[in-house]
Amino acid sequence: MTEFSRRVEDVSISGIREVFEAAGEEAINLGLGQPDFPTPEHARRAAIDAIESGAVDGYTSNKGTRELREAISEKYDRDYSLAVDPEDVIATSGGSEALHLAIEAHVDPGQEVLFPDPGFVSYDALTRIAGGTPNPLELREDLTLDPETVEAAITDDTVAFVVNSPANPTGAVQSEEDMREFARIADANDVLCISDEVYEHIVFEGKHRSPMEFAETDNVVVVSACSKSYSMTGWRLGWIAGSNRRIERMLRVHQYAQACASAPAQYAAEAALSGPQDPVEEMVAAFEERRDLVLDGLADMGLETPTPQGAFYAMPEVPEGWVEEVVDRGVVVVPGEAFGENGAGYARLSYATGTEELEEALGIMREATRAVR
Ligand SMILES: Cc1ncc(COP(=O)(O)O)c(C=O)c1O
């Protein structure tokens, strides 16, 4: 007899934390996956008003308030001309819980989930927690996921594949053509496409497209959140949208794990989604300027970096010992291996940090690069 479940035995705590600890308190932190902007004023105000009026004293409906789900539905109409019924949405505790619902409700022990490697740390862990088998997939040179790689990896055991665009940790954005292919693959092979779109608004060129726009069956579910787009990581508010039968099935997990998402956060999210969108535009413009600064700096050091087209991460190829040297000199960056085996030889830099700090960090990285070359 063991003390703990086998499924959780195989899950390790994300490697990112170790880097924070190694760098010390004075370090410049390029390790964080969250915007350095405040939550928009109108979103905070909506939560304060809801608290003061007592509207948040009780549970909401399991799926979330009708008003929030209507705001989410209007968002899909506004952004993608997609008809999403407010009944076919569950408000969750961040995008994290939405991913958990998708995997828990669809994956049986022994079944496989495909996902990008390097990729966001949750896909592997959540698959293991569900008793499934993670199958990480190699990326193209430009760090996007090739639909052909996905289709070639599908076997009788595959139930789902994850698409994440814009992506963490790479900043890569999938083309519309790729998104059409992912939808076709989900339809043709009868596997679920879990589209993680938490960075959907943080795109520098063109526009984010969703496989849900192109699917002919209900084999796509979309995960998103207020966390990144509205700088609301601490509020813990995301959602999942899909067909009614999938939502009702995922609700079985959500109901028992969570009951409902935090009520004050639901009011803030409703205001963020339905109010003025200029805070998002301002944040994205700032991220684009910083991306250019970081790319120029890395190019000056002779480090090759695929141009990130979204999110707020850059992923340069780095020489051996580079991450340790940079961390020792007081700049937190995350080793690529934290995001999967194929991340080896890369580092993830988050540029959700002020320009002055970024410039200082780039100076330190330049010295570190000289030291390890
Ligand atoms: C790709 C990706 N998906 C999902 C999440 C989870 O977001 P949330 O904070 O809304 O749970 C993150 C957070 O870093 C992420 O990078």
The ligand as an SDF file (V2000), in Angstrom:
LIG
                    3D

 16 16  0  0  0  0  0  0  0  0999 V2000
   -0.8630   29.0550  -21.7500 C   0  0  0  0  0  0  0  0  0  0  0  0
   -1.5190   29.2620  -20.4300 C   0  0  0  0  0  0  0  0  0  0  0  0
   -2.7120   28.7000  -20.2170 N   0  0  0  0  0  0  0  0  0  0  0  0
   -3.3660   28.8500  -19.0470 C   0  0  0  0  0  0  0  0  0  0  0  0
   -2.8020   29.5860  -18.0200 C   0  0  0  0  0  0  0  0  0  0  0  0
   -3.5520   29.6830  -16.7280 C   0  0  0  0  0  0  0  0  0  0  0  0
   -4.0590   30.9440  -16.5480 O   0  0  0  0  0  0  0  0  0  0  0  0
   -4.8690   31.3620  -15.2500 P   0  0  0  0  0  0  0  0  0  0  0  0
   -3.9850   32.2560  -14.4770 O   0  0  0  0  0  0  0  0  0  0  0  0
   -6.0720   32.0900  -15.8160 O   0  0  0  0  0  0  0  0  0  0  0  0
   -5.2670   30.1560  -14.5130 O   0  0  0  0  0  0  0  0  0  0  0  0
   -1.5530   30.1850  -18.1930 C   0  0  0  0  0  0  0  0  0  0  0  0
   -0.9030   30.9280  -17.1010 C   0  0  0  0  0  0  0  0  0  0  0  0
    0.2720   31.1930  -17.0930 O   0  0  0  0  0  0  0  0  0  0  0  0
   -0.8920   30.0300  -19.4490 C   0  0  0  0  0  0  0  0  0  0  0  0
    0.2980   30.5850  -19.6780 O   0  0  0  0  0  0  0  0  0  0  0  0
  1  2  1  0
  2  3  1  0
  2 15  2  0
  3  4  2  0
  4  5  1  0
  5  6  1  0
  5 12  2  0
  6  7  1  0
  7  8  1  0
  8  9  2  0
  8 10  1  0
  8 11  1  0
 12 13  1  0
 12 15  1  0
 13 14  2  0
 15 16  1  0
M  END
$$$$
